[in-house]
């Protein structure tokens, strides 16, 4: 939506995935101290990118919870 943008990136070395990063970015008004809709220009750019990728399957690992093993 206009306040949030999620991305998932795979870093490849040849045909091998060597790293991934998933981010949830929030558009924040620092003066108001809360998330707010992005400007129309920013939203247009993000929406165009999202529409271009809409037909693609989610990459393996996207949305998976991050945890830490305990000894």
N, CA, C, O and CB atoms as a CASP TS submission, in Angstrom:
PFRMAT TS
TARGET T0000
AUTHOR 0000-0000-0000
METHOD Language model
MODEL 1
PARENT N/A
ATOM      1  N   UNK     1       0.830  -1.185   0.000  1.00  0.00           N
ATOM      2  CA  UNK     1       0.000   0.000   0.000  1.00  0.00           C
ATOM      3  C   UNK     1       0.871   1.243   0.000  1.00  0.00           C
ATOM      4  O   UNK     1       2.092   1.144  -0.121  1.00  0.00           O
ATOM      5  CB  UNK     1      -0.942   0.001   1.202  1.00  0.00           C
ATOM      6  N   UNK     2       0.269   2.393   0.131  1.00  0.00           N
ATOM      7  CA  UNK     2       1.018   3.655   0.016  1.00  0.00           C
ATOM      8  C   UNK     2       1.961   3.928   1.184  1.00  0.00           C
ATOM      9  O   UNK     2       2.803   4.823   1.109  1.00  0.00           O
ATOM     10  CB  UNK     2       0.055   4.798  -0.106  1.00  0.00           C
ATOM     11  N   UNK     3       1.822   3.154   2.267  1.00  0.00           N
ATOM     12  CA  UNK     3       2.681   3.357   3.437  1.00  0.00           C
ATOM     13  C   UNK     3       3.805   2.335   3.540  1.00  0.00           C
ATOM     14  O   UNK     3       4.811   2.592   4.201  1.00  0.00           O
ATOM     15  CB  UNK     3       1.853   3.311   4.691  1.00  0.00           C
ATOM     16  N   UNK     4       3.650   1.170   2.893  1.00  0.00           N
ATOM     17  CA  UNK     4       4.609   0.071   3.055  1.00  0.00           C
ATOM     18  C   UNK     4       5.053  -0.467   1.703  1.00  0.00           C
ATOM     19  O   UNK     4       4.287  -0.502   0.740  1.00  0.00           O
ATOM     20  CB  UNK     4       3.996  -1.060   3.895  1.00  0.00           C
ATOM     21  N   UNK     5       6.325  -0.889   1.663  1.00  0.00           N
ATOM     22  CA  UNK     5       6.866  -1.514   0.455  1.00  0.00           C
ATOM     23  C   UNK     5       7.758  -2.669   0.883  1.00  0.00           C
ATOM     24  O   UNK     5       8.704  -2.477   1.648  1.00  0.00           O
ATOM     25  CB  UNK     5       7.659  -0.482  -0.425  1.00  0.00           C
ATOM     26  N   UNK     6       7.460  -3.858   0.396  1.00  0.00           N
ATOM     27  CA  UNK     6       8.256  -5.042   0.741  1.00  0.00           C
ATOM     28  C   UNK     6       9.080  -5.449  -0.462  1.00  0.00           C
ATOM     29  O   UNK     6       8.578  -5.486  -1.585  1.00  0.00           O
ATOM     30  CB  UNK     6       7.350  -6.219   1.208  1.00  0.00           C
ATOM     31  N   UNK     7      10.340  -5.752  -0.226  1.00  0.00           N
ATOM     32  CA  UNK     7      11.210  -6.207  -1.312  1.00  0.00           C
ATOM     33  C   UNK     7      11.988  -7.436  -0.864  1.00  0.00           C
ATOM     34  O   UNK     7      12.241  -7.638   0.323  1.00  0.00           O
ATOM     35  CB  UNK     7      12.180  -5.080  -1.755  1.00  0.00           C
ATOM     36  N   UNK     8      12.363  -8.251  -1.849  1.00  0.00           N
ATOM     37  CA  UNK     8      13.158  -9.446  -1.609  1.00  0.00           C
ATOM     38  C   UNK     8      14.204  -9.503  -2.712  1.00  0.00           C
ATOM     39  O   UNK     8      13.867  -9.463  -3.895  1.00  0.00           O
ATOM     40  CB  UNK     8      12.268 -10.753  -1.578  1.00  0.00           C
ATOM     41  N   UNK     9      15.468  -9.597  -2.329  1.00  0.00           N
ATOM     42  CA  UNK     9      16.569  -9.581  -3.293  1.00  0.00           C
ATOM     43  C   UNK     9      17.418 -10.828  -3.092  1.00  0.00           C
ATOM     44  O   UNK     9      17.741 -11.202  -1.965  1.00  0.00           O
ATOM     45  CB  UNK     9      17.434  -8.293  -3.140  1.00  0.00           C
ATOM     46  N   UNK    10      17.773 -11.464  -4.203  1.00  0.00           N
ATOM     47  CA  UNK    10      18.715 -12.584  -4.178  1.00  0.00           C
ATOM     48  C   UNK    10      20.014 -12.105  -4.816  1.00  0.00           C
ATOM     49  O   UNK    10      19.997 -11.470  -5.870  1.00  0.00           O
ATOM     50  CB  UNK    10      18.139 -13.848  -4.931  1.00  0.00           C
ATOM     51  N   UNK    11      21.120 -12.404  -4.186  1.00  0.00           N
ATOM     52  CA  UNK    11      22.435 -12.097  -4.744  1.00  0.00           C
ATOM     53  C   UNK    11      23.000 -13.404  -5.274  1.00  0.00           C
ATOM     54  O   UNK    11      23.165 -14.380  -4.542  1.00  0.00           O
ATOM     55  CB  UNK    11      23.396 -11.440  -3.671  1.00  0.00           C
ATOM     56  N   UNK    12      23.290 -13.395  -6.558  1.00  0.00           N
ATOM     57  CA  UNK    12      23.704 -14.620  -7.232  1.00  0.00           C
ATOM     58  C   UNK    12      25.187 -14.555  -7.603  1.00  0.00           C
ATOM     59  O   UNK    12      25.716 -13.493  -7.929  1.00  0.00           O
ATOM     60  CB  UNK    12      22.847 -14.859  -8.489  1.00  0.00           C
ATOM     61  N   UNK    13      25.836 -15.709  -7.545  1.00  0.00           N
ATOM     62  CA  UNK    13      27.182 -15.884  -8.069  1.00  0.00           C
ATOM     63  C   UNK    13      27.042 -17.002  -9.093  1.00  0.00           C
ATOM     64  O   UNK    13      27.040 -18.186  -8.755  1.00  0.00           O
ATOM     65  CB  UNK    13      28.258 -16.225  -6.923  1.00  0.00           C
ATOM     66  N   UNK    14      26.926 -16.593 -10.356  1.00  0.00           N
ATOM     67  CA  UNK    14      26.602 -17.563 -11.393  1.00  0.00           C
ATOM     68  C   UNK    14      25.182 -18.041 -11.177  1.00  0.00           C
ATOM     69  O   UNK    14      24.255 -17.234 -11.110  1.00  0.00           O
ATOM     70  CB  UNK    14      27.596 -18.754 -11.387  1.00  0.00           C
ATOM     71  N   UNK    15      25.003 -19.358 -11.066  1.00  0.00           N
ATOM     72  CA  UNK    15      23.682 -19.926 -10.826  1.00  0.00           C
ATOM     73  C   UNK    15      23.412 -20.194  -9.351  1.00  0.00           C
ATOM     74  O   UNK    15      22.374 -20.756  -9.001  1.00  0.00           O
ATOM     75  CB  UNK    15      23.529 -21.201 -11.605  1.00  0.00           C
ATOM     76  N   UNK    16      24.337 -19.797  -8.488  1.00  0.00           N
ATOM     77  CA  UNK    16      24.221 -20.084  -7.061  1.00  0.00           C
ATOM     78  C   UNK    16      23.789 -18.847  -6.287  1.00  0.00           C
ATOM     79  O   UNK    16      24.388 -17.779  -6.417  1.00  0.00           O
ATOM     80  CB  UNK    16      25.547 -20.610  -6.513  1.00  0.00           C
ATOM     81  N   UNK    17      22.750 -18.999  -5.484  1.00  0.00           N
ATOM     82  CA  UNK    17      22.312 -17.918  -4.604  1.00  0.00           C
ATOM     83  C   UNK    17      23.252 -17.880  -3.403  1.00  0.00           C
ATOM     84  O   UNK    17      23.360 -18.862  -2.668  1.00  0.00           O
ATOM     85  CB  UNK    17      20.818 -18.114  -4.152  1.00  0.00           C
ATOM     86  N   UNK    18      23.933 -16.751  -3.200  1.00  0.00           N
ATOM     87  CA  UNK    18      24.887 -16.648  -2.100  1.00  0.00           C
ATOM     88  C   UNK    18      24.351 -15.816  -0.934  1.00  0.00           C
ATOM     89  O   UNK    18      24.911 -15.849   0.161  1.00  0.00           O
ATOM     90  CB  UNK    18      26.183 -16.046  -2.600  1.00  0.00           C
ATOM     91  N   UNK    19      23.270 -15.072  -1.166  1.00  0.00           N
ATOM     92  CA  UNK    19      22.690 -14.270  -0.088  1.00  0.00           C
ATOM     93  C   UNK    19      21.298 -13.806  -0.491  1.00  0.00           C
ATOM     94  O   UNK    19      20.975 -13.695  -1.674  1.00  0.00           O
ATOM     95  CB  UNK    19      23.593 -13.054   0.249  1.00  0.00           C
ATOM     96  N   UNK    20      20.494 -13.541   0.510  1.00  0.00           N
ATOM     97  CA  UNK    20      19.180 -12.946   0.279  1.00  0.00           C
ATOM     98  C   UNK    20      18.963 -11.845   1.303  1.00  0.00           C
ATOM     99  O   UNK    20      19.568 -11.845   2.375  1.00  0.00           O
ATOM    100  CB  UNK    20      18.047 -14.018   0.362  1.00  0.00           C
ATOM    101  N   UNK    21      18.096 -10.911   0.958  1.00  0.00           N
ATOM    102  CA  UNK    21      17.680  -9.873   1.907  1.00  0.00           C
ATOM    103  C   UNK    21      16.217  -9.558   1.623  1.00  0.00           C
ATOM    104  O   UNK    21      15.815  -9.371   0.475  1.00  0.00           O
ATOM    105  CB  UNK    21      18.581  -8.577   1.792  1.00  0.00           C
ATOM    106  N   UNK    22      15.443  -9.504   2.680  1.00  0.00           N
ATOM    107  CA  UNK    22      14.040  -9.122   2.567  1.00  0.00           C
ATOM    108  C   UNK    22      13.833  -7.910   3.466  1.00  0.00           C
ATOM    109  O   UNK    22      14.266  -7.896   4.618  1.00  0.00           O
ATOM    110  CB  UNK    22      13.075 -10.308   2.962  1.00  0.00           C
ATOM    111  N   UNK    23      13.168  -6.896   2.926  1.00  0.00           N
ATOM    112  CA  UNK    23      12.970  -5.666   3.681  1.00  0.00           C
ATOM    113  C   UNK    23      11.509  -5.244   3.629  1.00  0.00           C
ATOM    114  O   UNK    23      10.834  -5.422   2.615  1.00  0.00           O
ATOM    115  CB  UNK    23      13.871  -4.547   3.141  1.00  0.00           C
ATOM    116  N   UNK    24      11.039  -4.691   4.717  1.00  0.00           N
ATOM    117  CA  UNK    24       9.755  -4.022   4.747  1.00  0.00           C
ATOM    118  C   UNK    24      10.071  -2.566   5.039  1.00  0.00           C
ATOM    119  O   UNK    24      10.515  -2.227   6.136  1.00  0.00           O
ATOM    120  CB  UNK    24       8.766  -4.653   5.819  1.00  0.00           C
ATOM    121  N   UNK    25       9.845  -1.714   4.065  1.00  0.00           N
ATOM    122  CA  UNK    25      10.146  -0.292   4.213  1.00  0.00           C
ATOM    123  C   UNK    25       8.858   0.447   4.535  1.00  0.00           C
ATOM    124  O   UNK    25       7.825   0.212   3.906  1.00  0.00           O
ATOM    125  CB  UNK    25      10.812   0.284   2.925  1.00  0.00           C
ATOM    126  N   UNK    26       8.920   1.334   5.508  1.00  0.00           N
ATOM    127  CA  UNK    26       7.781   2.149   5.897  1.00  0.00           C
ATOM    128  C   UNK    26       8.055   3.598   5.532  1.00  0.00           C
ATOM    129  O   UNK    26       9.161   4.099   5.735  1.00  0.00           O
ATOM    130  CB  UNK    26       7.488   2.009   7.406  1.00  0.00           C
ATOM    131  N   UNK    27       7.040   4.273   4.990  1.00  0.00           N
ATOM    132  CA  UNK    27       7.169   5.696   4.681  1.00  0.00           C
ATOM    133  C   UNK    27       6.751   6.462   5.930  1.00  0.00           C
ATOM    134  O   UNK    27       5.590   6.418   6.334  1.00  0.00           O
ATOM    135  CB  UNK    27       6.295   6.108   3.428  1.00  0.00           C
ATOM    136  N   UNK    28       7.706   7.166   6.539  1.00  0.00           N
ATOM    137  CA  UNK    28       7.478   7.806   7.833  1.00  0.00           C
ATOM    138  C   UNK    28       7.611   9.316   7.711  1.00  0.00           C
ATOM    139  O   UNK    28       8.550   9.824   7.098  1.00  0.00           O
ATOM    140  CB  UNK    28       8.460   7.268   8.883  1.00  0.00           C
ATOM    141  N   UNK    29       6.658  10.024   8.302  1.00  0.00           N
ATOM    142  CA  UNK    29       6.741  11.472   8.458  1.00  0.00           C
ATOM    143  C   UNK    29       7.435  11.696   9.795  1.00  0.00           C
ATOM    144  O   UNK    29       6.843  11.472  10.850  1.00  0.00           O
ATOM    145  CB  UNK    29       5.306  12.176   8.398  1.00  0.00           C
ATOM    146  N   UNK    30       8.675  12.134   9.752  1.00  0.00           N
ATOM    147  CA  UNK    30       9.456  12.270  10.975  1.00  0.00           C
ATOM    148  C   UNK    30       8.886  13.335  11.909  1.00  0.00           C
ATOM    149  O   UNK    30       9.004  13.203  13.128  1.00  0.00           O
ATOM    150  CB  UNK    30      10.892  12.602  10.635  1.00  0.00           C
ATOM    151  N   UNK    31       8.275  14.379  11.370  1.00  0.00           N
ATOM    152  CA  UNK    31       7.672  15.418  12.229  1.00  0.00           C
ATOM    153  C   UNK    31       6.439  14.885  12.941  1.00  0.00           C
ATOM    154  O   UNK    31       6.219  15.174  14.117  1.00  0.00           O
ATOM    155  CB  UNK    31       7.299  16.664  11.399  1.00  0.00           C
ATOM    156  N   UNK    32       5.630  14.101  12.222  1.00  0.00           N
ATOM    157  CA  UNK    32       4.419  13.540  12.820  1.00  0.00           C
ATOM    158  C   UNK    32       4.735  12.308  13.667  1.00  0.00           C
ATOM    159  O   UNK    32       3.963  11.946  14.554  1.00  0.00           O
ATOM    160  CB  UNK    32       3.407  13.178  11.728  1.00  0.00           C
ATOM    161  N   UNK    33       5.871  11.668  13.393  1.00  0.00           N
ATOM    162  CA  UNK    33       6.267  10.481  14.148  1.00  0.00           C
ATOM    163  C   UNK    33       5.417   9.261  13.849  1.00  0.00           C
ATOM    164  O   UNK    33       5.202   8.421  14.722  1.00  0.00           O
ATOM    165  CB  UNK    33       6.206  10.771  15.608  1.00  0.00           C
ATOM    166  N   UNK    34       4.925   9.156  12.598  1.00  0.00           N
ATOM    167  CA  UNK    34       4.103   8.004  12.240  1.00  0.00           C
ATOM    168  C   UNK    34       4.206   7.722  10.748  1.00  0.00           C
ATOM    169  O   UNK    34       4.689   8.546   9.972  1.00  0.00           O
ATOM    170  CB  UNK    34       2.637   8.238  12.639  1.00  0.00           C
ATOM    171  N   UNK    35       3.735   6.527  10.364  1.00  0.00           N
ATOM    172  CA  UNK    35       3.727   6.199   8.941  1.00  0.00           C
ATOM    173  C   UNK    35       2.614   6.984   8.260  1.00  0.00           C
ATOM    174  O   UNK    35       1.536   7.194   8.816  1.00  0.00           O
ATOM    175  CB  UNK    35       3.544   4.669   8.718  1.00  0.00           C
ATOM    176  N   UNK    36       2.917   7.409   7.036  1.00  0.00           N
ATOM    177  CA  UNK    36       1.965   8.171   6.228  1.00  0.00           C
ATOM    178  C   UNK    36       2.080   7.708   4.783  1.00  0.00           C
ATOM    179  O   UNK    36       3.099   7.131   4.403  1.00  0.00           O
ATOM    180  CB  UNK    36       2.220   9.710   6.344  1.00  0.00           C
ATOM    181  N   UNK    37       1.055   7.950   3.970  1.00  0.00           N
ATOM    182  CA  UNK    37       1.166   7.590   2.557  1.00  0.00           C
ATOM    183  C   UNK    37       2.327   8.338   1.889  1.00  0.00           C
ATOM    184  O   UNK    37       2.593   9.500   2.196  1.00  0.00           O
ATOM    185  CB  UNK    37      -0.154   7.895   1.823  1.00  0.00           C
ATOM    186  N   UNK    38       3.000   7.656   0.984  1.00  0.00           N
ATOM    187  CA  UNK    38       4.079   8.271   0.206  1.00  0.00           C
ATOM    188  C   UNK    38       3.481   9.311  -0.741  1.00  0.00           C
ATOM    189  O   UNK    38       2.283   9.291  -1.025  1.00  0.00           O
ATOM    190  CB  UNK    38       4.883   7.191  -0.592  1.00  0.00           C
ATOM    191  N   UNK    39       4.316  10.202  -1.214  1.00  0.00           N
ATOM    192  CA  UNK    39       3.853  11.196  -2.180  1.00  0.00           C
ATOM    193  C   UNK    39       3.367  10.492  -3.445  1.00  0.00           C
ATOM    194  O   UNK    39       3.729   9.345  -3.705  1.00  0.00           O
ATOM    195  CB  UNK    39       4.981  12.210  -2.515  1.00  0.00           C
ATOM    196  N   UNK    40       2.558  11.180  -4.215  1.00  0.00           N
ATOM    197  CA  UNK    40       2.006  10.598  -5.448  1.00  0.00           C
ATOM    198  C   UNK    40       3.122  10.138  -6.384  1.00  0.00           C
ATOM    199  O   UNK    40       3.001   9.086  -7.012  1.00  0.00           O
ATOM    200  CB  UNK    40       1.102  11.620  -6.168  1.00  0.00           C
ATOM    201  N   UNK    41       4.192  10.900  -6.487  1.00  0.00           N
ATOM    202  CA  UNK    41       5.301  10.534  -7.387  1.00  0.00           C
ATOM    203  C   UNK    41       5.994   9.257  -6.922  1.00  0.00           C
ATOM    204  O   UNK    41       6.253   8.361  -7.726  1.00  0.00           O
ATOM    205  CB  UNK    41       6.324  11.679  -7.471  1.00  0.00           C
ATOM    206  N   UNK    42       6.292   9.173  -5.639  1.00  0.00           N
ATOM    207  CA  UNK    42       6.943   7.977  -5.091  1.00  0.00           C
ATOM    208  C   UNK    42       6.025   6.773  -5.258  1.00  0.00           C
ATOM    209  O   UNK    42       6.475   5.703  -5.669  1.00  0.00           O
ATOM    210  CB  UNK    42       7.307   8.179  -3.593  1.00  0.00           C
ATOM    211  N   UNK    43       4.735   6.938  -4.942  1.00  0.00           N
ATOM    212  CA  UNK    43       3.798   5.831  -5.050  1.00  0.00           C
ATOM    213  C   UNK    43       3.666   5.352  -6.493  1.00  0.00           C
ATOM    214  O   UNK    43       3.604   4.147  -6.735  1.00  0.00           O
ATOM    215  CB  UNK    43       2.436   6.240  -4.507  1.00  0.00           C
ATOM    216  N   UNK    44       3.623   6.272  -7.454  1.00  0.00           N
ATOM    217  CA  UNK    44       3.541   5.879  -8.868  1.00  0.00           C
ATOM    218  C   UNK    44       4.712   4.993  -9.251  1.00  0.00           C
ATOM    219  O   UNK    44       4.526   3.979  -9.923  1.00  0.00           O
ATOM    220  CB  UNK    44       3.504   7.118  -9.775  1.00  0.00           C
ATOM    221  N   UNK    45       5.907   5.356  -8.836  1.00  0.00           N
ATOM    222  CA  UNK    45       7.104   4.562  -9.152  1.00  0.00           C
ATOM    223  C   UNK    45       7.060   3.186  -8.499  1.00  0.00           C
ATOM    224  O   UNK    45       7.369   2.183  -9.143  1.00  0.00           O
ATOM    225  CB  UNK    45       8.363   5.303  -8.706  1.00  0.00           C
ATOM    226  N   UNK    46       6.684   3.131  -7.238  1.00  0.00           N
ATOM    227  CA  UNK    46       6.610   1.846  -6.539  1.00  0.00           C
ATOM    228  C   UNK    46       5.496   0.971  -7.100  1.00  0.00           C
ATOM    229  O   UNK    46       5.666  -0.240  -7.243  1.00  0.00           O
ATOM    230  CB  UNK    46       6.394   2.067  -5.043  1.00  0.00           C
ATOM    231  N   UNK    47       4.356   1.580  -7.418  1.00  0.00           N
ATOM    232  CA  UNK    47       3.232   0.823  -7.962  1.00  0.00           C
ATOM    233  C   UNK    47       3.580   0.243  -9.328  1.00  0.00           C
ATOM    234  O   UNK    47       3.202  -0.888  -9.636  1.00  0.00           O
ATOM    235  CB  UNK    47       1.987   1.712  -8.066  1.00  0.00           C
ATOM    236  N   UNK    48       4.302   1.013 -10.153  1.00  0.00           N
ATOM    237  CA  UNK    48       4.720   0.509 -11.472  1.00  0.00           C
ATOM    238  C   UNK    48       5.638  -0.696 -11.307  1.00  0.00           C
ATOM    239  O   UNK    48       5.512  -1.672 -12.046  1.00  0.00           O
ATOM    240  CB  UNK    48       5.435   1.621 -12.286  1.00  0.00           C
ATOM    241  N   UNK    49       6.542  -0.640 -10.366  1.00  0.00           N
ATOM    242  CA  UNK    49       7.443  -1.763 -10.097  1.00  0.00           C
ATOM    243  C   UNK    49       6.658  -2.974  -9.594  1.00  0.00           C
ATOM    244  O   UNK    49       6.903  -4.098 -10.034  1.00  0.00           O
ATOM    245  CB  UNK    49       8.518  -1.359  -9.067  1.00  0.00           C
ATOM    246  N   UNK    50       5.728  -2.755  -8.687  1.00  0.00           N
ATOM    247  CA  UNK    50       4.923  -3.856  -8.157  1.00  0.00           C
ATOM    248  C   UNK    50       4.083  -4.501  -9.262  1.00  0.00           C
ATOM    249  O   UNK    50       3.974  -5.725  -9.318  1.00  0.00           O
ATOM    250  CB  UNK    50       4.012  -3.356  -7.023  1.00  0.00           C
ATOM    251  N   UNK    51       3.497  -3.699 -10.129  1.00  0.00           N
ATOM    252  CA  UNK    51       2.688  -4.246 -11.223  1.00  0.00           C
ATOM    253  C   UNK    51       3.552  -5.041 -12.200  1.00  0.00           C
ATOM    254  O   UNK    51       3.109  -6.060 -12.729  1.00  0.00           O
ATOM    255  CB  UNK    51       1.956  -3.116 -11.967  1.00  0.00           C
ATOM    256  N   UNK    52       4.772  -4.586 -12.441  1.00  0.00           N
ATOM    257  CA  UNK    52       5.673  -5.291 -13.358  1.00  0.00           C
ATOM    258  C   UNK    52       6.046  -6.673 -12.822  1.00  0.00           C
ATOM    259  O   UNK    52       6.335  -7.581 -13.601  1.00  0.00           O
ATOM    260  CB  UNK    52       6.941  -4.464 -13.598  1.00  0.00           C
ATOM    261  N   UNK    53       6.043  -6.838 -11.500  1.00  0.00           N
ATOM    262  CA  UNK    53       6.413  -8.105 -10.878  1.00  0.00           C
ATOM    263  C   UNK    53       5.210  -8.924 -10.411  1.00  0.00           C
ATOM    264  O   UNK    53       5.382 -10.015  -9.868  1.00  0.00           O
ATOM    265  CB  UNK    53       7.321  -7.846  -9.713  1.00  0.00           C
ATOM    266  N   UNK    54       4.011  -8.420 -10.612  1.00  0.00           N
ATOM    267  CA  UNK    54       2.802  -9.055 -10.074  1.00  0.00           C
ATOM    268  C   UNK    54       2.606 -10.483 -10.568  1.00  0.00           C
ATOM    269  O   UNK    54       2.083 -11.316  -9.828  1.00  0.00           O
ATOM    270  CB  UNK    54       1.590  -8.235 -10.436  1.00  0.00           C
ATOM    271  N   UNK    55       3.011 -10.785 -11.791  1.00  0.00           N
ATOM    272  CA  UNK    55       2.810 -12.126 -12.340  1.00  0.00           C
ATOM    273  C   UNK    55       3.866 -13.130 -11.948  1.00  0.00           C
ATOM    274  O   UNK    55       3.740 -14.309 -12.281  1.00  0.00           O
ATOM    275  CB  UNK    55       2.754 -12.052 -13.807  1.00  0.00           C
ATOM    276  N   UNK    56       4.900 -12.706 -11.253  1.00  0.00           N
ATOM    277  CA  UNK    56       5.982 -13.606 -10.857  1.00  0.00           C
ATOM    278  C   UNK    56       5.636 -14.346  -9.569  1.00  0.00           C
ATOM    279  O   UNK    56       4.961 -13.806  -8.693  1.00  0.00           O
ATOM    280  CB  UNK    56       7.288 -12.826 -10.681  1.00  0.00           C
ATOM    281  N   UNK    57       6.097 -15.562  -9.468  1.00  0.00           N
ATOM    282  CA  UNK    57       5.928 -16.324  -8.225  1.00  0.00           C
ATOM    283  C   UNK    57       6.823 -15.723  -7.142  1.00  0.00           C
ATOM    284  O   UNK    57       7.878 -15.163  -7.436  1.00  0.00           O
ATOM    285  CB  UNK    57       6.264 -17.835  -8.443  1.00  0.00           C
ATOM    286  N   UNK    58       6.390 -15.846  -5.893  1.00  0.00           N
ATOM    287  CA  UNK    58       7.251 -15.384  -4.800  1.00  0.00           C
ATOM    288  C   UNK    58       8.510 -16.236  -4.771  1.00  0.00           C
ATOM    289  O   UNK    58       8.436 -17.454  -4.934  1.00  0.00           O
ATOM    290  CB  UNK    58       6.509 -15.450  -3.429  1.00  0.00           C
ATOM    291  N   UNK    59       9.663 -15.614  -4.568  1.00  0.00           N
ATOM    292  CA  UNK    59      10.905 -16.385  -4.505  1.00  0.00           C
ATOM    293  C   UNK    59      10.915 -17.310  -3.280  1.00  0.00           C
ATOM    294  O   UNK    59      10.293 -17.020  -2.258  1.00  0.00           O
ATOM    295  CB  UNK    59      12.122 -15.436  -4.466  1.00  0.00           C
ATOM    296  N   UNK    60      11.631 -18.418  -3.411  1.00  0.00           N
ATOM    297  CA  UNK    60      11.788 -19.323  -2.281  1.00  0.00           C
ATOM    298  C   UNK    60      12.415 -18.561  -1.121  1.00  0.00           C
ATOM    299  O   UNK    60      13.428 -17.883  -1.292  1.00  0.00           O
ATOM    300  CB  UNK    60      12.652 -20.556  -2.667  1.00  0.00           C
ATOM    301  N   UNK    61      11.821 -18.672   0.038  1.00  0.00           N
ATOM    302  CA  UNK    61      12.340 -17.998   1.226  1.00  0.00           C
ATOM    303  C   UNK    61      11.668 -16.669   1.522  1.00  0.00           C
ATOM    304  O   UNK    61      11.784 -16.168   2.641  1.00  0.00           O
ATOM    305  CB  UNK    61      13.802 -17.780   1.076  1.00  0.00           C
ATOM    306  N   UNK    62      10.972 -16.082   0.564  1.00  0.00           N
ATOM    307  CA  UNK    62      10.313 -14.795   0.803  1.00  0.00           C
ATOM    308  C   UNK    62       9.204 -14.978   1.836  1.00  0.00           C
ATOM    309  O   UNK    62       8.403 -15.908   1.743  1.00  0.00           O
ATOM    310  CB  UNK    62       9.738 -14.207  -0.522  1.00  0.00           C
ATOM    311  N   UNK    63       9.168 -14.094   2.805  1.00  0.00           N
ATOM    312  CA  UNK    63       8.136 -14.145   3.828  1.00  0.00           C
ATOM    313  C   UNK    63       8.419 -15.108   4.957  1.00  0.00           C
ATOM    314  O   UNK    63       7.623 -15.219   5.889  1.00  0.00           O
ATOM    315  CB  UNK    63       6.857 -14.501   3.211  1.00  0.00           C
ATOM    316  N   UNK    64       9.536 -15.806   4.892  1.00  0.00           N
ATOM    317  CA  UNK    64       9.891 -16.777   5.939  1.00  0.00           C
ATOM    318  C   UNK    64      10.330 -16.017   7.195  1.00  0.00           C
ATOM    319  O   UNK    64      11.025 -15.005   7.107  1.00  0.00           O
ATOM    320  CB  UNK    64      11.028 -17.747   5.450  1.00  0.00           C
ATOM    321  N   UNK    65       9.930 -16.499   8.321  1.00  0.00           N
ATOM    322  CA  UNK    65      10.312 -15.858   9.580  1.00  0.00           C
ATOM    323  C   UNK    65      11.812 -16.012   9.806  1.00  0.00           C
ATOM    324  O   UNK    65      12.410 -17.020   9.431  1.00  0.00           O
ATOM    325  CB  UNK    65       9.522 -16.461  10.768  1.00  0.00           C
ATOM    326  N   UNK    66      12.389 -15.026  10.406  1.00  0.00           N
ATOM    327  CA  UNK    66      13.806 -15.060  10.747  1.00  0.00           C
ATOM    328  C   UNK    66      13.926 -15.479  12.207  1.00  0.00           C
ATOM    329  O   UNK    66      13.249 -14.930  13.076  1.00  0.00           O
ATOM    330  CB  UNK    66      14.491 -13.671  10.496  1.00  0.00           C
ATOM    331  N   UNK    67      14.781 -16.444  12.466  1.00  0.00           N
ATOM    332  CA  UNK    67      14.956 -16.914  13.829  1.00  0.00           C
ATOM    333  C   UNK    67      16.425 -17.105  14.139  1.00  0.00           C
ATOM    334  O   UNK    67      17.273 -17.087  13.246  1.00  0.00           O
ATOM    335  CB  UNK    67      14.192 -18.213  14.053  1.00  0.00           C
ATOM    336  N   UNK    68      16.708 -17.284  15.380  1.00  0.00           N
ATOM    337  CA  UNK    68      18.076 -17.511  15.824  1.00  0.00           C
ATOM    338  C   UNK    68      18.110 -18.818  16.593  1.00  0.00           C
ATOM    339  O   UNK    68      17.319 -19.035  17.510  1.00  0.00           O
ATOM    340  CB  UNK    68      18.597 -16.329  16.698  1.00  0.00           C
ATOM    341  N   UNK    69      19.037 -19.690  16.209  1.00  0.00           N
ATOM    342  CA  UNK    69      19.184 -20.970  16.904  1.00  0.00           C
ATOM    343  C   UNK    69      19.689 -20.723  18.311  1.00  0.00           C
ATOM    344  O   UNK    69      20.524 -19.850  18.547  1.00  0.00           O
ATOM    345  CB  UNK    69      20.144 -21.914  16.141  1.00  0.00           C
ATOM    346  N   UNK    70      19.178 -21.495  19.227  1.00  0.00           N
ATOM    347  CA  UNK    70      19.610 -21.369  20.630  1.00  0.00           C
ATOM    348  C   UNK    70      20.400 -22.609  21.025  1.00  0.00           C
ATOM    349  O   UNK    70      20.038 -23.733  20.679  1.00  0.00           O
ATOM    350  CB  UNK    70      18.386 -21.173  21.584  1.00  0.00           C
ATOM    351  N   UNK    71      21.466 -22.383  21.742  1.00  0.00           N
ATOM    352  CA  UNK    71      22.325 -23.500  22.169  1.00  0.00           C
ATOM    353  C   UNK    71      21.763 -24.184  23.390  1.00  0.00           C
ATOM    354  O   UNK    71      22.353 -25.144  23.886  1.00  0.00           O
ATOM    355  CB  UNK    71      23.740 -23.014  22.460  1.00  0.00           C
TER
END
